Amino acid sequence: MTKYQAPKGVSEYFPPRSNIFEFVRDRLIAPAKTAGYSPIELPVFEDTELFKRGVGESTDVVSKEMYTFEDRGGRSITLRPEGTAGVMRSVIENNLDRGQLPIKLFYVGPFFRAEKPQAGRYRQFYQVGIEAIGYNDPEIDAEVIWVADTAFKSLGLSKYQLQLTSLGDSASRAAHRVELVRFLEKLSLDPESKKRAQLNPLRLFDDKSPVMIAAMQEAPLLINYLSKESQANFDKVKSILGDLDINFTINPKMVRGLDYYTGTTFEFVHPMLGAQSGIGGGGRYDGLMNQLGGQDLSGIGFGIGIDRVIMACEAENSLDDLLPKLDLFIVPIGESAKSYAFKLLNELRKIGVKADLSYGDRGLKGGMKAADKSDARYALVIGDDEVSSGLGQLKLMSTGESKSSTLTPSAIAKLIEI
Ligand code: HAM
């Protein structure tokens, strides 16, 4: 055992898998940029109160999973368990809500939840998220879902499913709450569930214990209590998603793990990931900004778990033809070949050829082994003959086929199709 080890349950990326991480992260961000979202960089820690108020005390995230500590000034600080509350805090504090609406933001980075670690569930994990704040507009709901769906498709994923529901407006939830509380009164709940039911009775739909799942089988569903406006809004969202060719199923029991959701709510699940199947999720939040001391503006967004998306890509084997490779690996043999090769390498890089060199005078065998390991598309051996003739053989690594080329940057770039 090594002397120092990473804390339990954190996700860590190093080569070669860190290349996959970077590629997946960038592809997840790309459609948000296409749709006009701007980056926002936020602190990874905030006042504990922000998450208590924003995410909700009835949630597992707040009641059991926060990394909370006292800083040197005696303030209660929490490592961010999610991104939406921090975005909202920044929007209010920096008056972004006084400018052009909607405010469209994306973020990426580490998040922290003190969960029981298992495959796909980490204590430090990574999310790409977006938030569109300002209007409650079905077209924006569809746009947010389109961004996530497009991102998944751009990674070659095809087996995920989009689950959709509406948690309605406050009138819908009030009407449903009466019936749900009446239903829950008839059940014999354990003290903890009773406490949760008092804080937010919807939480009980999220209980994963078989006893509670069975008990909630006949519970009244919020989707059947939608107000006229909420129903019309949800119908419009569904119809636009149809126009955009985005498939979905309705899951009327979905409540999500955070308390701020209202209206359109969704989750992307991947059936090949076992228990931690949620690769991304989000929804609308009508009251959040107001609750955190800002104007009464609605917003909608999602968080996508980069770690789980990578697992989904690996399960579907979807990245094999997508991951960018090094174009060329040069193997110099001997001192004069090395300085010739190094010069050529830098000229190639200047014109955009992704190239590397076998450093360390490893000879032909060691050099070709390094070329193999680098996963470059082509390898080029340069010895005294190549230096004097200015000609070389470019080996296509996938087939072993050799192609002759003048050793000028433009000729090489042309031959390897850059
Ligand atoms: P969330 O569903 O709690 O939503 O998290 C979003 C995604 O983060 C999940 O679908 C999952 O892929 C990933 N994730 C969550 N916890 C873990 C974990 N312990 N290990 C690995 N991956 C994890 C939110 O965080 C909301 N802020 C999303 C949102 C934005 N809603 C509106 N705007």
Boltz pocket constraint, residues with backbone or C-beta under 6 A from the ligand:
constraints:
  - pocket:
      binder: B
      contacts: [[A, 81], [A, 82], [A, 83], [A, 84], [A, 113], [A, 115], [A, 120], [A, 121], [A, 122], [A, 123], [A, 124], [A, 125], [A, 126], [A, 127], [A, 129], [A, 130], [A, 131], [A, 257], [A, 258], [A, 268], [A, 278], [A, 279], [A, 280], [A, 281], [A, 282], [A, 283], [A, 284], [A, 300], [A, 301], [A, 302], [A, 303], [A, 304], [A, 305], [A, 306], [A, 307], [A, 308]]
      max_distance: 6.0
